[in-house]
């Protein structure tokens, strides 16, 4: 898995895989004064969600196009 880690104070961004992330947090503390010091984004899950949204959109468009075509065929044959 790939991660994007952003330091909340400085805005520094790190792109790391799972092993690098574990090493990064062994060296750097994730908490500062009881609050999270970093924002952690799982890029692999984000990519999967984005692909799922695109596939849902394509499926909905196919249903809409099929119903329009069915309506046109009905009008052509019976009117």
Steps between C-alpha positions, in 0.01 A plus 500: 500500500606857437458785745516877487615643833469875557648682798226726640745762627739539207296360211780260400370213287644149488389223265584163657416133467404285802854407602629856464201628701579266789862613499397865476280475810767312694727800446235777522235529769144501365374705798600842622341631821233229480392600147576337168804656339435346156208447263519151349325423170482149358548559127418140407152526655448842344583358156258210555220739604564720197484200264178378667339842449595498132357149454176605672474798267554280194235253622245779553572648159453157339158463664396847385617439143329159489169651614525778240572246227212279614267801490614591150450142379150493650410829332640383167316166504163591649435861404 
